[in-house]
Amino acid sequence: MTSEHTPAGPAQTPNGATPDGATLGDAVRAAVQILAEAGVPSPRVDAELLAEHLLGVGLGRLRAMMLGDAPVPEGYAELVAERARRIPLQHITGVAHFRYLQLAVGPGVFIPRPETESVVQLVIDRLEQLVASGVRRPRVVDLGTGSGAIAGSVAHEMPEAEVHAVEFSEFAHAWAAKNLQPLGVSLIRGDLRDALPELNGTVDVVVSNPPYIPAEAIPNEPEVALHDPPEALYGGGTDGMELPTAAAASAARLLVPGGYFVMEHAEVQAAWIVSMLSRTGRWTNISTHLDLNGKERATSAVLAVPPTE
Ligand SMILES: C[S@@+](CC[C@H](N)C(=O)[O-])C[C@H]1O[C@@H](n2cnc3c(N)ncnc32)[C@H](O)[C@@H]1O
């Protein structure tokens, strides 16, 4: 695993500028140029967040300080150099912001993405309906919890829910334990294919953002290709669909009849997932959902209630 805090000299722009400019404003402007030249997708935001991380003053106050003659915080040039080497911002700061949570993250765990926040909203909407209809303590399972982003958000935003989380990777499990323990989530280290057999047929909502990238589709961004763990990315099989298919099978095993399953996937996989769920004959109300960018990034379904004899 790459060391996230390897000492490095200050990064430089081609004209020799460094983020050690005379003032905070100068340094952040130089950092924006350095990060842009390194291909960082959001150089201004990242340059500001790195300064904010060192100063701990909030972005509004930081921007006000940049207008004056505030000094450059110690260590800023080194952090900018790390980010210019395309180490993820969240690995440098140690924090990922996700809905209302600040999750501890670092090497060995998948950094939660904004599109997954929309998947959490689908879970919360369903839980609100369940609670309104009289279910006092709805039970939720998050398969492949990573940092605990989904399970932790559900527990935080819906205290009525009993939340369980499953994670296979030893390293991700350690990050999840740190994030989920204070939120009262029951976390186990296990395989989503056969985890939690004691809950079979008793769960109200199963949610998963499983690995789903096809084996050959290696992501371009160094932050993803080099720093997200491979076991969090590749779904297995040439089409990446082995683990998503297994997650759906486990959801059918865990859910109570009428229970709700929602799973994140790539936009191009939406039709395949709908057809995979339909083929089993076990699901009704199969629906695809758009993320905030209007892309089909999640599919939900309701476990069919068996006909009475
Ligand atoms: C795409 S990441 C999503 C993490 C988190 N749910 C999120 O949305 O940020 C998929 C996660 O599934 C875990 N995983 C992979 N295979 C698994 C398996 N067989 N059983 C349980 N978890 C698994 C990975 O280690 C990784 O943490």
The ligand as a MOL file (V3000), in Angstrom:
LIG
                    3D

  0  0  0     0  0            999 V3000
M  V30 BEGIN CTAB
M  V30 COUNTS 27 29 0 0 0
M  V30 BEGIN ATOM
M  V30 1 C -18.0170 -0.1330 -3.8090 0
M  V30 2 S -17.4930 -0.4460 -2.1620 0 CHG=1
M  V30 3 C -18.8330 0.3730 -1.3100 0
M  V30 4 C -18.5440 0.7020 0.1090 0
M  V30 5 C -19.6520 1.4880 0.8130 0
M  V30 6 N -20.8880 0.7090 0.8830 0
M  V30 7 C -19.9100 2.7920 0.1140 0
M  V30 8 O -20.9460 2.9060 -0.5530 0
M  V30 9 O -19.0930 3.7070 0.2120 0 CHG=-1
M  V30 10 C -17.8780 -2.1730 -1.9820 0
M  V30 11 C -17.5110 -2.7820 -0.6430 0
M  V30 12 O -17.8670 -4.1670 -0.6380 0
M  V30 13 C -16.8430 -4.9020 0.0060 0
M  V30 14 N -16.8790 -6.2850 -0.4630 0
M  V30 15 C -16.3460 -6.8220 -1.5860 0
M  V30 16 N -16.6400 -8.1260 -1.6790 0
M  V30 17 C -17.3950 -8.4370 -0.5870 0
M  V30 18 C -18.0060 -9.6240 -0.1250 0
M  V30 19 N -17.9130 -10.7670 -0.8090 0
M  V30 20 N -18.6990 -9.5730 1.0220 0
M  V30 21 C -18.8060 -8.4220 1.7310 0
M  V30 22 N -18.2400 -7.2590 1.3420 0
M  V30 23 C -17.5500 -7.2610 0.1900 0
M  V30 24 C -15.5760 -4.1840 -0.3760 0
M  V30 25 O -14.5070 -4.5020 0.4840 0
M  V30 26 C -16.0290 -2.7150 -0.3010 0
M  V30 27 O -15.8560 -2.2080 0.9870 0
M  V30 END ATOM
M  V30 BEGIN BOND
M  V30 1 1 1 2
M  V30 2 1 2 3
M  V30 3 1 2 10
M  V30 4 1 3 4
M  V30 5 1 4 5
M  V30 6 1 5 6
M  V30 7 1 5 7
M  V30 8 2 7 8
M  V30 9 1 7 9
M  V30 10 1 10 11
M  V30 11 1 11 12
M  V30 12 1 11 26
M  V30 13 1 12 13
M  V30 14 1 13 14
M  V30 15 1 13 24
M  V30 16 1 14 15
M  V30 17 1 14 23
M  V30 18 2 15 16
M  V30 19 1 16 17
M  V30 20 1 17 18
M  V30 21 2 17 23
M  V30 22 1 18 19
M  V30 23 2 18 20
M  V30 24 1 20 21
M  V30 25 2 21 22
M  V30 26 1 22 23
M  V30 27 1 24 25
M  V30 28 1 24 26
M  V30 29 1 26 27
M  V30 END BOND
M  V30 END CTAB
M  END
